[in-house]
Amino acid sequence: MITSALIVAAAATTMVGADSATWQLSIETAGQDVSWTSPTNVRADGELYDMYASVTGVSVLVSYFGFEFGPIDVSDQLPDSSFGGQLEGPCPIDGGTTSIVEPPPPDPITFGFDVTLLLDEEGEGSLLMENIVLGTATTTIPIFGEVTVQLEEVYVDLEITVDVIGTSCATDLNGDNQTNVDDILQLLGAYGTNDSESDVDGDGVVGVNDVLTLIAAWGPC
């Protein structure tokens, strides 16, 4: 069973794809797998992608002899739970899977899950949380004192950030997925200017270095 995640916040992007995005989301699950898709997207033609996710909060609903208590904030019990890295573009990109387990083995598990980050062909982000385990924990409950409780639900807040670096095929000036005569004609038309769309090497001026770079990249992207 797939449970949809609740999208809480917005991103610094546009629908055509921006150079950066911040996505915040809140997930609630009683053990079901969770899928989430970003409300916006980043540029899909980047050379590199700095993509990181961090768990910003965790709360749990627990039960004891049929009575439920919570949600109880257990964020302070988590170790550093940031993950991600710099990945090669262009999109699609598989950001890999990270396992979060508390407490770490060999202690009996209280809760744990696997998180996978992805960017699709359009630069749209997605997250899959699976292999969710809700175990037991020792806690203090008024009247009952210190008892062992069963986790029933977990609430996880996350923040995902993506920064796009460069362009995977910077010499494809007209966006037809190849570097050819059309691109060199566009570059020559902007020669000597600061036209950013034709400034292949990004030095602020369209010049001989751009021509040489374009010729060296001749052919399909």
WOTA-V689475 format. One record per residue. PSI is psi as a letter, one per 30 degrees, with the letter a starting at -180 (none if undefined). Layout:
psi:PSI
psi:PSI
This chain:
psi:k
psi:k
psi:k
psi:k
psi:l
psi:k
psi:k
psi:e
psi:l
psi:l
psi:l
psi:i
psi:l
psi:l
psi:f
psi:f
psi:k
psi:l
psi:f
psi:l
psi:k
psi:k
psi:k
psi:k
psi:l
psi:k
psi:k
psi:k
psi:k
psi:g
psi:f
psi:k
psi:k
psi:k
psi:k
psi:k
psi:k
psi:k
psi:f
psi:a
psi:l
psi:l
psi:k
psi:f
psi:g
psi:l
psi:e
psi:l
psi:j
psi:j
psi:j
psi:k
psi:k
psi:k
psi:j
psi:f
psi:k
psi:k
psi:l
psi:k
psi:k
psi:l
psi:l
psi:j
psi:h
psi:f
psi:k
psi:k
psi:k
psi:a
psi:k
psi:k
psi:k
psi:g
psi:e
psi:f
psi:f
psi:k
psi:a
psi:k
psi:h
psi:k
psi:l
psi:a
psi:a
psi:k
psi:k
psi:k
psi:a
psi:a
psi:l
psi:l
psi:k
psi:j
psi:g
psi:l
psi:k
psi:k
psi:k
psi:j
psi:k
psi:k
psi:l
psi:l
psi:l
psi:g
psi:l
psi:k
psi:k
psi:e
psi:l
psi:l
psi:l
psi:k
psi:k
psi:k
psi:k
psi:l
psi:k
psi:a
psi:f
psi:g
psi:g
psi:k
psi:l
psi:l
psi:k
psi:k
psi:k
psi:l
psi:h
psi:k
psi:k
psi:j
psi:b
psi:l
psi:l
psi:k
psi:l
psi:k
psi:k
psi:k
psi:e
psi:f
psi:b
psi:k
psi:l
psi:k
psi:l
psi:k
psi:k
psi:e
psi:l
psi:k
psi:k
psi:k
psi:k
psi:l
psi:k
psi:k
psi:k
psi:k
psi:k
psi:k
psi:k
psi:a
psi:k
psi:f
psi:i
psi:f
psi:f
psi:i
psi:f
psi:g
psi:g
psi:g
psi:g
psi:l
psi:j
psi:a
psi:e
psi:e
psi:e
psi:e
psi:e
psi:e
psi:e
psi:e
psi:f
psi:g
psi:k
psi:f
psi:a
psi:g
psi:j
psi:f
psi:f
psi:f
psi:i
psi:e
psi:f
psi:g
psi:g
psi:f
psi:k
psi:j
psi:a
psi:e
psi:e
psi:e
psi:e
psi:e
psi:e
psi:e
psi:e
psi:f
psi:g
psi:k
psi:a
psi:k
psi:none
